[in-house]
């Protein structure tokens, strides 16, 4: 999944976010449990939503931890 100017402010579902990061949805839930990400919760079901900004921070941490 690529981001562009029109999708920059879009909130992603957990499925979309996990594809963007190339990780499993369970891993993303584990990141939340461990405090690495705090998704927005929306609706009565309290569904998770992620911004590109918060996902890019995860990517930066991952890259920096491998250097």
C-alpha positions as CSV (number, residue, x, y, z in Angstrom):
1,X,0.0,0.0,0.0
2,X,1.4,3.3,-1.1
3,X,0.5,6.6,0.5
4,X,0.1,9.8,-1.5
5,X,-1.2,13.4,-0.9
6,X,-4.8,12.3,-0.9
7,X,-4.4,9.5,1.5
8,X,-1.9,11.2,3.9
9,X,-4.7,12.0,6.4
10,X,-6.6,8.8,6.0
11,X,-7.1,6.5,9.0
12,X,-6.3,2.9,8.2
13,X,-8.0,-0.2,9.6
14,X,-5.8,-2.8,11.3
15,X,-5.8,-4.8,8.2
16,X,-4.6,-1.9,6.0
17,X,-2.1,-0.9,8.6
18,X,-0.6,-4.4,8.9
19,X,-0.3,-4.6,5.1
20,X,1.4,-1.1,5.1
21,X,3.9,-2.3,7.7
22,X,4.2,-5.9,6.2
23,X,3.4,-7.5,9.5
24,X,0.6,-9.6,10.9
25,X,-2.4,-8.0,12.5
26,X,-1.6,-9.8,15.8
27,X,1.8,-8.2,15.8
28,X,0.2,-4.8,15.5
29,X,-2.1,-5.6,18.4
30,X,1.0,-6.7,20.4
31,X,2.7,-3.4,19.6
32,X,-0.4,-1.7,21.1
33,X,-0.3,-3.9,24.2
34,X,3.4,-3.1,24.7
35,X,2.8,0.7,24.3
36,X,4.6,1.0,20.9
37,X,1.5,2.5,19.2
38,X,-1.8,4.0,20.4
39,X,-4.4,3.6,17.7
40,X,-7.5,5.8,17.6
41,X,-10.7,3.9,18.7
42,X,-13.9,4.7,16.7
43,X,-17.5,3.7,16.8
44,X,-19.5,1.6,19.2
45,X,-17.2,-1.4,18.5
46,X,-14.2,0.7,19.4
47,X,-12.4,-0.4,16.1
48,X,-8.8,0.5,15.8
49,X,-7.6,3.1,13.3
50,X,-4.1,4.1,12.5
51,X,-2.6,7.2,10.9
52,X,0.3,7.0,8.4
53,X,2.2,9.2,10.9
54,X,2.0,6.7,13.7
55,X,2.9,3.8,11.4
56,X,5.9,5.7,10.0
57,X,7.2,6.1,13.5
58,X,7.1,2.4,14.0
59,X,9.0,2.0,10.8
60,X,11.6,4.5,11.9
61,X,12.1,2.7,15.2
62,X,12.5,-0.5,13.4
63,X,15.1,0.9,11.0
64,X,17.0,2.6,13.8
65,X,17.0,-0.5,16.0
66,X,18.7,-2.5,13.1
67,X,21.5,0.1,12.7
